[in-house]
Amino acid sequence: MQVHWGFIGCGEVTEVKSGPAFSVIEGSDVVAVMSRNADKARSYAERHGIRRWYADAQALIDDPEVNAVYIATPPSSHATYAIMAMHAGKPVYVEKPLAASYYDCARINRVSHETGVPCFVAYYRRYLPYFERVGEILRGGHIGKALNVQIRFSCPPRQVDYNAPEQRPWRIQPDIAGGGYFYDLAPHQIDLLQQYFGIIVHAEGFSANRGGLYQAEDTVSASFVFDSGLPGSGSWCFAGHESGREDRIEIIGTEGILCFSVFDYDPIRLHKSDGICEIKVENPPYVQLPLIRSVVETLQGHGDCQATALSATPTNWVLDRILGKF
């Protein structure tokens, strides 16, 4: 089976992280692309050698050659487009987070179950060599029994004019993104931890806007507990001073401490009684390539991709609990 993809959305993520990967995997190609901005869709198609372009999502979904749909739009439209595609019998690969709310995730899962059409989610870090190595260290017992998990993330605000509507990133508009930068970045961290330690069953948090640059939260503190009883905590700040930039997850165990980053890919650091070991792991140039290959192989009948909508939904539950949405 040749998987002929249609893209709904053609923004930055499709240029470098995902888009090229669809065409380098055997049995996969891109035959159509859609953007509500017709000029953007046409330009993207011409630059990437894609035969057809659309300014209407339903038209792309109805294209008889398209047999799988990649949704690369902001989260608020994920549920709508995913449900449209699944009702048309076409498998879906959705950018993360799965949706802008836990409620919309449930809608997606219900339609996938009713139609029997699979929906996959772009939690591509699960499949990257860097994070697979982290998992190997944990499963190998190198830090003994995990006792506590800590997420620490801080970065300076982006250099844009937040008072100018045309420059205001969609990622800080809760009606589009689900929240602020927390809802965009924290999903990768939380999803990974749930792959390592199981589902988070309790979560609560406090959020605030301390920088005053926009309306969405820019500072979040949270605590959570996995179903095994393992406790964890997280601190996120998206308006800090550049000197305090931090991207770190620390796992404290009975036999050592494991530290790694989620976005910077700093060397993995294993702290033991006899010293510190640094482990460097290279990732592929297109970071979504390993996951997209797994999706394609699953659609072709000889793979078993686990990055499904059902597996992605608990992350939205945690996000919404931390932000006090319910």
N, C-alpha and C positions, 0 to 999 in steps of 0.2 A: 504493500500500500504506500502510495506517495501522499504525504501530508502537505496539502496546499493551504498555506496560511493567509488569512486576511487580517490586517492590523486595524484596530479601531483606536486611533490616537497615534501620533507620530512625533512625540516630543523628544526631549533630550535623552531619556532612558533608552529609547529605541536606536539612537545614533551609535552608542558605544557599548552599553551594557548587554543589550539583548538582540537588537535587530540583526546585526551581521551573523549571529550564531545560527539563526533559522536557516540560512542558506549554505552553511558549511557542513551541516549534518546530512549524512546520506539519507535519502528518502524524504527530504524536507525542502520546501522552497516557499517563497512569498510571492503571491500572485496579485494581491490587491491591498490597497491602503486607504484609510479614511480619516479625514479631519473635518470638523465643522467649517474650518477655513479652507475653501476650495483651492486658493493659491498655495497654501502650505501643503496640502495633499498632493497637488500636481508637482510642486517642486521636489517633494520627498520622493515621489515615484520616479521622476526623471533622474534624480541624483543616484538612486539606488537600483535603477534598471527594472523597476516593477511595472508590469504591463498596464494595470488599471488603477484608477484612483476614484474616490467618491467623496462627496460632502454630506452623505446621509448614511447613518449606520445600518438601517434596515436594508438599503440597497446593497451594501457590502455583504451582509449576512445572506441575502437572497441570491448572491452571485453563485451560479451553479458549480463553478470550479472551486470555490472556497469550501473546504471541508473541515476547517478548524479555525478558530478565531482567537487572536491575541488582543486582550484589552489593556491598553496602556494609557488610560485616561486618569484624571484625579478620582479618588475613592468614591465620591458622591454618586458617580454614574456607573460604578462597577456592577451593582446589583441589576440595574435596568438592562445594561448591555449583555451581561452574562445570561440573564433569564431569557432575553430575546433570542440569543444564539442557541441556548439549550432547547427552547421550544421549537427551533428550526432543525433540531437534531445534530447540531454541530458542537463538538467538544470545545472547551474554553480553557485558555491559559490567562490568568488575571494577575496584574501587578499587585504587589502587597501595599497596605493591608488588604485583605479580601474585600472589605467594604468600609464605609464610614461609621458603621455601628454594628454591634453584636446582633441587633434585630435584623439588619439587612443580610448578615451572614446566614442567619437562620432561614431567611427566604431563599437564598441561593441554594442552600443544602436541600431544602424541601423540593425545589424544582428539579435539582439534579437527581434526587431519589425517585421522584415521580416519573421523570422522562427516561431515566437510565443513562443520561448523557453525562460524561465525566467533566468535572471542573477542577483544574489545577491552579496553584497559586505560586507566585514567583518568590518564594522563600529560598532563593538560590544559595544562600550561605550554607544551608544544610549539606549541599553537595560539593562545596569547595574543598580542595585538599587541606587548606589551613584549618578549617573547623573539623574536618574528619580526623585530623591529627589530634586536636583537642579531645575529641571523643575517644580516640584510642588510648590516650593517656589516662582518662578517667576510668574507662572500662578495664584497663590494665592494672588498676589498683595502685598507681604510682603515688597518689596522695592519701591512700587509705580510704576510710569512710568520710564522705563529705559531711561537714558539720554546718557550714554557713556559706551563703552566696551573696556577693555584693556587686552591684552595678554602679559605676561612677562615670558620668559623662558631663563634660562642660565644654562650651565653645563660645566664641564671641558672636555677636549679632552680624548678620550679613550686611554688606555695605550697599544698601539700597535706600531710596527715599520712601519711607513707610507712609508718608502723608500723600504720596502720589498714587492714586488707584491703579494706574497702568503699570507701576513698578512693584506693587504689593504682591508677594508670592502667594500662590494659591495654598501653599502648605501652612499658612498662618490664618486661613479663613475656615473656621470650624464647619460652616455649612457645606464646604467643598471637601475639606480634608478629614473631617471628623474631630479635629482639635488643632493644636499648633504643631510645632516641629516634633513634639513628643509623639504625636500620633503617626508621624512619618518615619521617625528613626527608631524609637523604642521597640516597635514590632520585631525588628531583626534580632535584637538582644533577647527579648522575651521568648520568641519562637525557638531560638537556639537552646536556651536553658530548658525549655520544655522537651526538647529532643534529648537532652542529656539526662534529665532528672524526672521526667513525667509531668503530668498536668498540674498546673497551679489551681488549687481549690479554694483558697482564701486570698483576697487582695484588697487593699485599701490604700488611700493616699491623700495627700494634700497638694493642691496646685495653686499657683499665684502668678500674677503678672507684676514683676518687680522692675523690669526695665522701662515699661511705659511706652514702648515703641509701637505696639499694636494691641489688639484686644484679647487675643488668645493667650493661654498660659505660656509663660516662658521659663518657669521653674516648677519642678515637680519632685516630691519626695514620696516614697512608697515602701510598703512592706508586704510580703506575700509568703505563702506556705504551699509547698508541693504536696501531692497526695501521699508521699512517703513520710511526711512530717518535717522534711528539710525546710528550714526558714531562710528567707532572703530579704534583701532590701535594695533600693535603688535611689539614686539622686541624679537628676538631670537639670542642667542650667543652659539655656540657649541665649543668654544675654550677658555672659561673664567676660572678664578681661582676657585678652589673648594669651597673657602669660600663664593663665590657669587652665589652658586647654587640657582636657583629659578624656581618654577613651579607654576604659579599663573594666574588665570583669575579673573578680578575684574569687576563687573557690578555696575555702579553707578546709583542710582535711586533717585526719588524725596522724598522717605520716608526711604531710607536706602542704604546700600552697601552690596553686596553679593560677597564673595570670595571663590574660590575653586581651587583645583589642578586637573590636568588631568592625570598625570602619577604616582604621589606619593600617591594619595587618602588621603591627609591630611584632618582633620575635616573641614567640610563646616562651614564657619564663616558668620554669619548674623549680621551686624552692624546696630543698631537702636539707637534712641535718648535715650532709657533707658538702653543701654549697648550692650554687644556682646554676642551672643548665638552661641555655638559650637555644631555642629551636626555630630555625627559619624555614618557612614553607612557601613555595611559589604558587601562585594561582594562575589560571589561564588568562590570556589577554581579554577575552570576552567572558566576564564573570558569570553570566547566566548560562554559558555553554553546557556545563555538565548537567544542570537541571533540565534544560530544554532537550538535550539528547535523551534523557530519561523519559520525558513526556512523549517525545516522538516514538521511542521504542515501545512504550506502553500502548500508544494508539495503533501501532503496527502489530500488536499482539505478542510481542516477545520481551516485554518489560513490566516493571511493577513500581511505577512512580508513587512515592508516598506523600508527596507535597500536594495533597488534595485539599479541597475546600473544607471538608470535614475536619482535617487535621489542623487547618489554619484558624478555625473558628475560636478555639480557646484563647488565642492571643487577643482577639478583639474583646472577648469577655474580660480579660485582665485589664486591658486598656480602659474600657468603659468603667470598670469598678474603681480603678485608680483615680479617674477623673470625676467620679461621682455621678455618672450618667444614670445609674440605677442602684 
